[in-house]
Every structure is written in C-alpha cells, then in structure tokens.
Amino acid sequence: MMKLVGICLLCAASTLTTAYAETFVIEADASGHEATIRIPVGAVTKLSANSAESLEGYGDSQDETMRLSGDVLISIAGSQQPIEIKADKVLLELTADSIPHHEKGGRAEAATHKLLRSTTTFSGAENSQVFVGNVVFDLQTSSGPMEIKADKVEHQLRTEAGA
C-alpha cells in the first residue's frame, strides 16, 4: 500500500514540474535599429554570444550596458516560468535587482501583468505569435521587472517536461 502511495506521489510530482517556458526570438532589423533588453542582473541564469562589447558611458551610470551579437542566448529566471531570449544582435542593459513594489503606472506594476505593446501581430508557427512595429514587452522576473524593446519579436510559449 505504501509503495502505491509513493508511486502516485511521484507521478503527481512529475506532472507538477511541467512548466511553460517563454521564448522571445529577436531578428536583426535591416534598417539598423537595435533591440534593447533591460534585465535585473540577478535574474540572468545564462548568457552567451559570439561577440560582446562593453559600452562605457551609455545610459544610467549604475547599469552595465553591452552590445551582444551572433547567436545570442539569454536565459532568465522569470517570476512564474523561465524566460529565454534568442537573437542575432541586441543591446543588453543589466540593471540592479529590485524587490517588485506596487507603484501605480510604473514599469514594475505593468510587468506584473505582462504588458505588451505593438502595432501589428501575426500568427507564427505552433504556439507562437510575431509582433512587429515598436514592440515592447514588460515582464516580471525573480529579481524585478525586465523590458524588451524591438521592431520585431516572435513570442513562443512551449511546454517543457521537468523544467
């Protein structure tokens, strides 16, 4: 009887570990506009690119800003599910971690509701949408709000077993 209960608990636990991973695919823009991504540094779990260039004196002096290019992959600890960004070329701003607070109309408040703005939306492949024209995603991470700004973003939502 105890073995049966143990097996049932293991089966239930394995179904609970299924998570929805969000992936944002950002294609380089032909007109030269760069996608900008602002992420709290503590939320970044993995970062890779073929080339990285640190930018001095760009934006807020407390942020670390760098230009990443060539097979960029950024894995982020989201507040509810993992977030992954794939790109060819992006401008990455790593911000200080913050405890999300409820500021009316602020970026943290918008991020708790996953705010999205774009001018055009197309259906992509299975479980994906393509957003075009001044696309802005505000998302909540484990370390505070993050923002993606680009001209074109494909948003994919997929199920990962064991994630």
C-alpha positions as CSV (number, residue, x, y, z in Angstrom):
1,M,0.0,0.0,0.0
2,M,2.8,2.4,0.9
3,K,4.6,1.7,-2.4
4,L,1.4,2.5,-4.3
5,V,1.0,5.8,-2.5
6,G,4.7,6.6,-3.2
7,I,4.3,5.9,-6.9
8,C,1.2,8.1,-7.0
9,L,3.0,10.9,-5.3
10,L,5.9,10.6,-7.8
11,C,3.5,10.7,-10.7
12,A,1.7,13.7,-9.3
13,A,5.1,15.5,-8.7
14,S,6.2,14.8,-12.3
15,T,3.1,16.4,-13.7
16,L,3.6,19.4,-11.4
17,T,7.1,20.0,-12.7
18,T,5.9,20.7,-16.2
19,A,6.4,24.4,-16.8
20,Y,5.7,26.8,-19.6
21,A,8.8,28.4,-21.0
22,E,8.5,31.7,-22.8
23,T,10.9,32.3,-25.7
24,F,11.4,35.6,-27.4
25,V,13.2,35.4,-30.8
26,I,14.5,38.8,-31.9
27,E,15.7,39.1,-35.5
28,A,18.2,41.8,-36.6
29,D,16.5,44.7,-38.2
30,A,17.5,45.6,-41.8
31,S,17.2,49.4,-41.0
32,G,19.9,49.2,-38.3
33,H,17.6,49.6,-35.2
34,E,18.9,47.6,-32.3
35,A,16.7,45.7,-29.9
36,T,17.2,46.8,-26.3
37,I,16.7,44.5,-23.4
38,R,16.8,45.6,-19.7
39,I,17.1,42.8,-17.2
40,P,17.9,42.8,-13.5
41,V,21.4,41.2,-13.2
42,G,20.2,38.6,-10.6
43,A,17.6,37.2,-13.0
44,V,20.1,36.2,-15.6
45,T,20.9,32.5,-15.3
46,K,22.8,32.0,-18.6
47,L,24.3,34.4,-21.1
48,S,26.1,33.6,-24.3
49,A,27.0,35.3,-27.5
50,N,29.7,35.1,-30.2
51,S,30.7,38.7,-29.5
52,A,30.2,41.0,-26.6
53,E,31.3,44.7,-26.4
54,S,31.0,46.6,-23.1
55,L,29.7,50.2,-23.6
56,E,31.1,52.9,-21.3
57,G,29.0,56.0,-20.5
58,Y,25.8,54.6,-22.1
59,G,22.5,55.3,-20.3
60,D,22.3,55.1,-16.5
61,S,25.8,55.0,-14.9
62,Q,24.6,52.3,-12.5
63,D,23.7,49.9,-15.3
64,E,26.1,47.7,-17.1
65,T,25.5,48.0,-20.9
66,M,26.8,45.8,-23.6
67,R,26.2,45.0,-27.3
68,L,25.8,41.3,-27.9
69,S,25.9,39.7,-31.4
70,G,26.0,36.3,-33.1
71,D,23.9,33.5,-31.6
72,V,22.8,35.5,-28.5
73,L,21.1,33.4,-25.8
74,I,19.9,34.8,-22.6
75,S,18.2,32.6,-20.0
76,I,16.2,34.4,-17.3
77,A,14.5,33.3,-14.1
78,G,11.0,34.5,-14.6
79,S,8.6,35.1,-11.8
80,Q,6.3,32.2,-12.9
81,Q,8.2,30.4,-15.6
82,P,11.6,30.5,-17.3
83,I,12.2,33.1,-20.0
84,E,14.6,32.7,-22.9
85,I,15.8,35.3,-25.4
86,K,17.4,34.3,-28.7
87,A,18.8,37.0,-31.0
88,D,21.3,37.9,-33.6
89,K,22.2,41.3,-32.2
90,V,20.9,43.2,-29.1
91,L,21.8,46.0,-26.7
92,L,21.7,44.5,-23.2
93,E,21.3,46.7,-20.1
94,L,21.8,44.9,-16.8
95,T,20.1,46.8,-14.0
96,A,20.2,46.4,-10.2
97,D,18.0,43.9,-8.7
98,S,14.8,45.3,-7.1
99,I,12.1,43.9,-5.0
100,P,8.9,44.4,-7.0
101,H,6.8,47.1,-5.5
102,H,3.3,48.2,-6.4
103,E,3.9,51.6,-7.9
104,K,0.8,52.8,-9.9
105,G,1.6,53.1,-13.6
106,G,5.3,52.2,-13.1
107,R,7.2,49.5,-15.1
108,A,7.1,47.1,-12.1
109,E,3.3,47.4,-12.0
110,A,3.0,46.8,-15.7
111,A,5.4,43.9,-15.5
112,T,3.2,42.0,-13.0
113,H,0.6,42.0,-15.7
114,K,2.9,41.2,-18.7
115,L,2.3,44.3,-20.6
116,L,2.7,44.2,-24.4
117,R,2.6,46.9,-27.0
118,S,3.0,46.5,-30.7
119,T,1.4,47.8,-33.9
120,T,0.9,44.5,-35.8
121,T,0.5,40.9,-34.7
122,F,0.8,37.8,-37.0
123,S,0.3,34.2,-36.2
124,G,3.6,32.3,-36.3
125,A,4.4,28.6,-36.0
126,E,2.5,26.4,-33.5
127,N,2.2,28.3,-30.1
128,S,3.9,31.4,-31.4
129,Q,3.0,35.0,-32.4
130,V,5.1,37.6,-34.3
131,F,4.9,41.2,-33.2
132,V,6.0,44.0,-35.5
133,G,6.4,47.7,-35.0
134,N,7.6,49.4,-31.8
135,V,7.2,46.1,-29.8
136,V,7.6,46.5,-26.0
137,F,7.3,43.5,-23.6
138,D,7.3,44.3,-19.8
139,L,7.8,41.1,-17.8
140,Q,8.4,40.3,-14.2
141,T,11.5,38.3,-13.3
142,S,12.6,36.8,-10.0
143,S,14.7,39.9,-9.4
144,G,12.4,42.6,-10.6
145,P,10.9,43.9,-13.9
146,M,12.5,43.5,-17.3
147,E,11.8,45.1,-20.6
148,I,12.2,44.1,-24.3
149,K,12.1,46.8,-27.0
150,A,12.4,45.8,-30.6
151,D,10.9,46.3,-34.1
152,K,10.1,42.6,-34.5
153,V,9.7,39.8,-31.9
154,E,8.5,36.2,-32.2
155,H,7.0,35.1,-28.9
156,Q,6.8,31.4,-28.3
157,L,5.2,29.5,-25.5
158,R,6.1,25.9,-25.1
159,T,5.8,23.2,-22.5
160,E,9.0,21.7,-21.1
161,A,8.8,18.5,-19.1
162,G,10.9,18.6,-15.9
163,A,11.5,22.4,-16.1
